[in-house]
Amino acid sequence: MVNVIGVRFRQAGKIYYFSPGTLEIRPGQHVIVETARGVEYGAVVSGPREVEDKAVVQPLKEVIRISTEEDDAAVQANREKAKSAMGICREKIRKHELEMKLIDCEYTFDGSKILFYFTADGRIDFRELVKDLASVFHMRIELRQVGVRDETKMLGGLGSCGRELCCHSYLCDFVPVSIKMAKEQNLSLNPIKISGVCGRLMCCLKNEEEVYEELNRKLPSPGDLVITPDELTGEIQSVSILRQLAKVVVTLPGDDKDVREYPASELRLKTRKRDRRKDGRNKEEEALEQLERLEKKESRSKKERYD
């Protein structure tokens, strides 16, 4: 076991562990630490606690110091400089006629490097842009290409639920999301309704996936033939996942039909519905498959780093 504190460098960013050393550090404070990017300023999100050795990336760096008023002022000054740097970079992008969209800009704490984040459809040759920016700022320049999900996480916004975007407010990492999750939750398969601001499947589809998977295991599927508690044979018309009820079209004596609702646990399965043929897909399903292909393509693509 090792004693660590959790530090975050961006809102809803990944939490990194550092050793508090002999310092008394509390959540909410800011600290100065050494990272792969150099000396950085971060917010403490979890106080000293013991974690397993395997949960820590070695070597575990020690906190340099708790931030001072001068450190806080330096960070604020860097943020102000980043705003003007964004304008200069946009002007240079237009000058070089590059097909890229500038998203964000930040200075490292020690002011030795500027990072520019951008999105683009493909690879961009911005070597001349980097030279141009270096001649203006006289420091190291790094341009980092990010995906549309990362863009939305940085910029923030409101989701269709009316709340602040999950990725911008609390999600540290993006989790894989699939169309299967929407089907499990019996949601509309209209891509417009289950896509987020970024144009990809909504991250919140993952939130209740395990609960719905467990509930669905206990339910028959629409189209299944079942035997009801009153010994009638019928076909499942629809199911209520949360209520665990099923509507069944039963055949009455005289070949009359009726729709009745039963608890799913009281139904006995007679025949499973045959799988739909692949060529029976509708336009919504084709659009969803296209959306899922984009998800997989983006998850495979790596962020590219240039100095």
C-alpha positions in Angstrom: 0.0 0.0 0.0 1.1 3.5 -0.7 -0.1 6.9 0.4 -1.3 9.2 -2.4 -3.5 12.2 -3.3 -5.5 12.5 -6.5 -4.8 15.5 -8.7 -6.7 16.7 -11.8 -5.3 19.2 -14.3 -8.6 19.8 -16.3 -12.2 19.9 -15.4 -13.5 16.3 -15.6 -10.0 15.3 -16.6 -8.2 12.1 -15.6 -7.1 11.9 -12.0 -3.4 11.3 -11.4 -1.7 10.1 -8.2 1.1 11.9 -6.5 2.8 11.4 -3.1 1.9 14.1 -0.6 5.3 13.6 1.2 5.3 15.5 4.5 2.8 18.1 3.3 -0.7 18.3 4.8 -2.9 18.5 1.7 -6.7 18.7 1.6 -9.2 18.3 -1.3 -9.9 21.7 -2.9 -6.3 23.0 -2.6 -4.0 23.5 -5.6 -0.5 21.9 -5.8 2.5 22.2 -8.0 3.7 18.8 -9.3 6.2 17.4 -11.9 4.6 15.6 -14.8 5.7 14.3 -18.2 4.9 17.8 -19.6 7.0 19.5 -17.0 6.0 21.4 -13.9 2.2 21.7 -13.7 -0.5 23.3 -11.5 -3.3 21.0 -10.5 -6.4 20.7 -8.3 -6.5 18.2 -5.5 -9.7 16.1 -5.8 -9.0 13.4 -3.3 -7.1 13.7 0.0 -4.3 11.4 1.3 -5.4 7.8 1.2 -3.9 4.3 0.9 -4.1 2.5 -2.5 -2.6 -0.7 -3.9 0.9 -0.5 -5.4 -0.4 -1.8 -8.7 -2.9 1.1 -9.0 0.0 3.6 -9.1 2.2 4.4 -12.2 5.8 4.2 -11.1 7.8 6.1 -10.3 5.4 8.0 -8.0 6.3 11.7 -8.1 6.1 13.7 -4.9 4.2 17.0 -4.7 6.7 19.9 -5.0 4.6 22.4 -3.0 1.1 23.6 -2.2 0.4 26.5 -4.6 1.0 30.1 -3.4 -0.7 33.3 -4.4 2.0 33.9 -6.9 1.3 30.5 -8.5 -2.4 31.2 -8.7 -1.7 34.6 -10.3 0.7 33.0 -12.8 -2.0 30.5 -13.8 -4.5 33.3 -14.3 -2.0 35.2 -16.4 -1.4 32.1 -18.6 -5.1 31.8 -19.2 -5.4 35.4 -20.3 -2.4 35.0 -22.6 -4.0 31.8 -24.0 -7.1 33.8 -25.1 -4.9 36.2 -27.2 -2.9 33.2 -28.5 -6.1 31.6 -29.8 -6.8 34.7 -32.0 -3.3 34.8 -33.4 -3.4 31.0 -34.2 -6.7 31.4 -36.0 -5.3 34.2 -38.1 -2.3 32.1 -39.0 -4.5 29.1 -39.9 -6.5 31.3 -42.3 -3.2 32.6 -43.8 -2.0 29.1 -44.5 -5.5 28.0 -45.7 -5.5 24.9 -43.6 -8.7 22.8 -43.2 -8.6 22.6 -39.4 -10.8 23.9 -36.6 -9.0 25.4 -33.5 -10.6 24.2 -30.3 -8.5 25.3 -27.3 -5.2 26.6 -26.3 -3.2 26.4 -23.0 0.2 27.4 -21.7 2.2 25.1 -19.5 2.6 26.3 -15.9 6.2 27.4 -16.4 5.3 29.2 -19.7 7.8 27.2 -21.7 5.3 25.7 -24.2 1.9 26.4 -25.8 -0.5 23.7 -26.7 -3.1 24.2 -29.4 -5.9 21.6 -29.8 -7.7 21.2 -33.1 -10.0 19.0 -35.1 -9.7 18.0 -38.7 -11.1 15.4 -41.1 -7.7 13.9 -41.8 -4.0 14.5 -41.4 -2.9 18.1 -41.7 0.5 19.2 -42.8 1.0 22.2 -40.5 4.8 22.4 -40.4 4.8 25.9 -41.8 2.2 26.9 -39.3 4.3 25.7 -36.4 7.3 27.7 -37.7 5.1 30.8 -38.1 3.7 30.4 -34.5 7.2 29.8 -33.1 8.5 33.0 -34.7 5.6 34.9 -32.9 5.7 33.3 -29.5 9.4 32.3 -29.3 8.7 29.1 -27.4 7.9 25.5 -28.0 4.7 25.0 -30.0 2.6 21.8 -29.8 -0.4 21.1 -32.0 -2.6 18.3 -30.9 -5.4 16.8 -33.1 -8.4 15.5 -31.1 -11.7 13.8 -32.0 -15.2 15.2 -31.9 -15.9 13.7 -28.5 -12.8 15.4 -27.1 -13.8 18.7 -28.7 -17.2 18.5 -27.0 -15.6 17.6 -23.7 -13.4 20.7 -23.9 -16.1 23.2 -25.0 -19.0 21.9 -22.9 -22.6 22.6 -23.4 -26.1 21.3 -22.6 -27.4 17.9 -23.5 -30.9 17.0 -24.7 -31.8 16.3 -21.0 -31.2 20.0 -20.2 -28.2 19.3 -18.0 -24.5 20.1 -18.4 -22.8 17.5 -20.6 -21.6 14.4 -18.7 -18.2 14.4 -20.4 -17.6 18.1 -19.5 -18.9 17.8 -15.9 -17.7 14.5 -14.4 -16.7 11.8 -16.9 -12.9 11.2 -16.7 -12.7 8.8 -19.6 -14.9 7.9 -22.6 -16.4 4.4 -22.3 -17.4 2.3 -25.4 -21.0 2.9 -26.4 -23.0 0.7 -28.8 -26.4 0.6 -30.5 -27.0 -2.6 -28.5 -27.3 -0.5 -25.4 -30.1 1.6 -26.9 -31.9 -1.6 -28.0 -31.5 -3.1 -24.5 -33.2 0.0 -23.0 -36.0 -0.1 -25.6 -35.2 3.4 -26.8 -36.1 4.9 -30.1 -33.5 3.8 -32.7 -33.6 7.1 -34.4 -30.0 8.3 -34.6 -31.0 11.9 -34.0 -32.6 11.0 -30.7 -29.8 8.8 -29.3 -26.8 11.0 -30.5 -25.2 13.6 -28.3 -24.0 17.1 -29.1 -20.8 15.6 -30.6 -22.8 13.6 -33.1 -21.8 10.3 -31.6 -23.9 7.9 -29.5 -24.8 9.5 -26.1 -22.4 8.4 -23.3 -25.3 8.1 -20.8 -26.5 5.0 -22.7 -23.8 3.2 -20.6 -25.1 4.4 -17.2 -27.9 1.9 -16.8 -26.8 -0.8 -19.2 -26.1 -3.5 -16.6 -29.5 -3.0 -15.0 -31.3 -3.3 -18.3 -29.2 -6.4 -19.3 -30.2 -8.1 -16.1 -33.9 -7.2 -16.5 -34.0 -8.2 -20.1 -32.7 -11.7 -19.3 -36.0 -12.3 -17.5 -38.2 -11.2 -20.4 -39.4 -12.8 -23.6 -38.8 -11.0 -26.9 -41.6 -9.5 -29.0 -42.7 -12.2 -31.5 -42.0 -15.1 -29.1 -44.8 -17.6 -28.7 -45.7 -18.3 -25.1 -48.2 -20.1 -22.9 -50.0 -17.9 -20.4 -51.0 -18.8 -16.8 -54.6 -19.4 -18.1 -53.2 -22.0 -20.6 -53.7 -19.8 -23.7 -51.2 -19.7 -26.5 -50.2 -16.2 -27.6 -47.5 -14.0 -29.2 -45.6 -11.4 -27.3 -46.7 -8.0 -28.6 -44.5 -5.8 -26.4 -42.7 -5.8 -23.0 -42.3 -3.3 -20.2 -38.7 -3.7 -19.0 -38.9 -1.9 -15.7 -42.4 -3.2 -14.8 -41.4 -6.7 -16.0 -44.8 -7.1 -17.7 -45.6 -8.4 -21.2 -48.5 -7.8 -23.5 -49.6 -11.0 -25.3 -51.9 -11.4 -28.3 -53.7 -14.6 -27.2 -55.9 -16.8 -29.3 -59.3 -17.5 -27.6 -61.8 -20.3 -28.4 -63.4 -19.6 -31.8 -60.1 -18.1 -33.1 -60.9 -14.7 -31.6 -57.9 -12.5 -30.6 -57.3 -10.5 -27.5 -54.5 -8.5 -26.0 -53.7 -9.3 -22.3 -51.0 -8.2 -20.0 -49.1 -10.7 -17.8 -46.2 -10.7 -15.4 -43.3 -12.0 -17.4 -42.3 -14.5 -14.7 -45.7 -16.3 -15.2 -45.2 -16.9 -18.9 -43.8 -20.1 -20.4 -41.8 -19.9 -23.6 -43.0 -22.1 -26.4 -41.1 -20.9 -29.5 -38.5 -18.2 -30.1 -39.1 -15.6 -32.8 -37.0 -16.3 -35.9 -34.1 -14.0 -36.5 -34.9 -11.2 -38.9 -33.1 -11.5 -42.2 -30.2 -9.1 -42.7 -31.8 -7.7 -45.9 -34.8 -6.7 -43.8 -33.0 -3.7 -42.3 -34.7 -0.3 -42.4 -33.2 3.1 -43.0 -32.9 3.8 -39.3 -30.9 0.7 -38.7 -28.6 1.5 -41.6 -28.0 5.0 -40.1 -27.3 3.5 -36.7 -24.8 1.1 -38.2 -23.0 4.0 -39.9 -23.0 5.8 -36.5 -21.5 2.8 -34.8 -18.8 2.4 -37.5 -17.8 6.0 -36.8 -17.6 5.2 -33.1 -15.3 2.3 -33.7 -13.1 4.2 -36.2 -12.7 7.1 -33.7 -11.8 4.8 -30.8 -9.1 3.2 -32.9 -7.6 6.5 -34.1 -4.8 7.8 -31.9 -4.2 11.4 -30.9 -1.3 12.8 -32.8 1.3 14.9 -31.2 3.6 17.4 -33.0 6.3 19.7 -31.6 
